[in-house]
Structures are given as C-alpha cells and as structure tokens.
Amino acid sequence: MKTTILDEYLKDEEFRRLFAQEDLILEVTETICELLEKEKISRKELADRLGKTKGFVSQLLNGGRNLTLRTVADILHVLGYRASLTPFKESDQRQESNVIEFRTRQTNPKGPKQNWGPLKVPRADNYPVKEAIFN
C-alpha cells in the first residue's frame, strides 16, 4: 500500500493532536453552516440573535476566531438545537468510515416567538490560544 504525505505527517504525535483539533473545528463549523442553511437563517440574523456582530460570526464560521464550547452551545441554543457528542476510538473510526457524525437535536420552542437580545453569559474567552498553522 502506497503511503501518502498525510500518512507521513500522522506519524508525528504533535501533528496528530493538531490535526484532531482542526478536524473537530471543521466538523462543528460545517454543521452550524448546514443548520443555518436548513433553517434559512443568515449570518446577520444569527449575529443579531447572539448579540454579536456579523463580522464576529463570520470569523467564527471561517475559522478566524477560537470557537469555544460555550459559543457552540450559544449558537445551537439560538437556533433551537442541542448537540450530543459521541466519542469513539480512532482505530475504530479508521476501519468503519472517514465520516464523523455530529448529531444535533432540535428543541421545541416554549411559548410565543421571542425577540432575541444579547446573551448575558460569562465567558472564558480571554485565555491565550496556540493556533495550528498548516501550510
């Protein structure tokens, strides 16, 4: 079997760790973009619901800003969804498929439709983050 450049890189533990981070971030942002399309909600409307700017949302979804679990939960909440995480052994995944399922559940709205305002949630977003750069 022919080895690829990716196979060579994946021999390095640090690369595998960074690759796993980027893979999960990509999966989450793609899922959010699919939900926005499914619900016919623009990035501007999502920004309004979150009490953020459209630029902030674009940075999140384009990978230019750190996407925290709190932010993912906030986004899913204002879209009426919740997420469940299904961990699996990497060795099991390679044998079955290269596709990872990020399942969401739509929550039923309670009461009349609300006008969304800014969320008043304390954030832990001010910590230093090392960014992975893949050339």
Number of C-alpha atoms within 10 A of each C-alpha: 3 4 7 9 7 10 10 9 13 14 10 10 10 11 15 14 13 14 16 13 12 17 12 13 18 15 15 16 17 15 16 18 16 12 16 17 12 9 11 10 13 13 19 16 17 19 19 18 20 22 14 16 16 17 12 15 21 15 14 18 20 12 14 12 13 15 16 14 9 14 15 16 14 18 19 20 16 16 20 15 18 17 14 10 9 9 7 9 7 9 8 9 12 10 8 8 8 8 9 13 11 14 12 16 11 12 12 8 11 7 6 6 7 8 7 13 11 11 12 8 8 7 9 8 12 6 6 6 8 7 11 12 7 8 3
